[in-house]
Amino acid sequence: MGAADARSGGQPRVTALVPCNNAAAFISRTLDSLDSQTWPNLEILIGEDSSTDATPQIVAKFAAGRRNVRILNRQHNLGWLRNSNDLMASAEGELMFFAFHDDVVDPKYVETLVRALQDNPSAVLAYCDVEVIEVDGNSAISIFDRLSGLRGGLSRGLAMAQQPHGWWVPNRGLFRAWAFHRSGGIKPNSQGEYCADWTWLLHLSLLGAFVRVPEVLCHKYYRPGSISRTWTHHRTQRRALRAAGLREVWHSDLPWAQRAILLTTMLTRPWRLRRPGKAARSWLLAGWL
């Protein structure tokens, strides 16, 4: 137990990171789900990214009278990546998670994942299964268990490097604040924000274990215009993402010999890019060229 844990009676400070932009139609349900958390030591940090709808008024009304809520109002639109990095840098919690403006979490989400990390001191991230709700109302459960039982950064890196089915699910998890500082945050690639959450999760997997809690505690709602649905997954984007992944490994803390193995594998083995599909949750398969 760290010093902060001891001071708070074993209840570490957790920060919910809420990057939002033009989310007036749906952000209230996200904020309400955070307000309903059973974990008492929770900070809600909202990055209002220069919205042009009623989002600023909605988050301001939510924050009024709540001492655990802070709003960072952006003077100019930063985009989700820069907004998210600044939120992580500004957070007070020793644990944090992304509460994206179109996601809803169950009341025991934070409490359950905090306990999972407390039970696994060497883990860097704890996450749950995710219900994905499509624009047409169809839903399915997304599960990621490829890292379960893997020991050591190299084995986890080899698994994540292939972008296995469901690789994005841990991005709805709770992670340790030091992981942000050691990884350098979420980085763009030469194609901008394209799949930048994959390079972020790849680096985190090299830092420590991922702990899966086999419960559905998070609900992701797709909406018209969702960022990941606008990506075309063309060859230039895939090449940019591969180069970004190689950079993450190169600058990681893995021993040099292990970095060499992982880099060589990533360069020589065909990769598959998997992103969520529509209604029936079919997955887009695109070869690395």
Steps between C-alpha positions, in 0.01 A plus 500: 500500500642840400514815710189641334314174573596520865386860534162419346439187707580261217286688249734637231396807309350410162453749217234456232634664183216640290613640162193643331402699194154576363351233724186678617272222376653227715760619753250533786462123526880464516527758777208348689670160492815654649298677767348164597834327571530320832870589531517801736837648402420598141603809305309578180718701262326630188685629196241713317656525155356826367158358418259696282183344645361502855774276643670785698173589672421135579837426660498831688159418647623153597811640670308760700498399867718193448842548657646195329437634147742719304458634149785591268345729239702501178528831318570318175409148393782258592359178359443189712867404517647830628196552720550156656872551559440831673233344718741228610769759574251705706342213696542476876431128525762230530261286297301621202273391218345643186130572530436579136201723444297225333578224754306403811646309795318300768500631859762249619731548201764702686477304823535166322800602290677669792475176697637308202809723490542483876494120476761511221771753602713428193214569258486829314136482388174328596205484264164335454293359216316759291152506355506671160176660386475584131321801356208274401467367856656159443750403766765239575758433771867562418755297696879516492694225675809457285732636771362282779775295659781658298803590707753757396485798269633311198225238498232766545657716232509212253129444561401866473720558194266282293203719591290200605122498505373739769835673558323833563293372796768577767481867402179497704704396805657649811874565485773629726594867458872421480433306179403825328828664598717200414335442164488865399126494445297431187698601193388589149645336193565647158129454424394690809280331761442183299479202742727683745340307785669185371855641531406629847379157613798329341737711710297445816513124446880521509486675839289248690224241498142564390238352735166404352191509721250269323198722557320745272542833681541734203261576216632662183247679282584558137340803342496650152838664444693301763872560436597135452221460244644775281837328449543340160781260598688558178858393434662832597322499835605142570862574419494807724358297786762227463778762509346653812486159669866441422588834658309412815698179537831671420447761773361257757671374814530143372856360515675548169501131409124478551442818305699353212285184498176700506616747234615220271171317542299813425705568188490152354168346597182593309270706714126511512308815584176437680243768576139468616251430227131578491188337642609137525850610617676366195861608494680684225799300384769686310843356422812698577667597171 
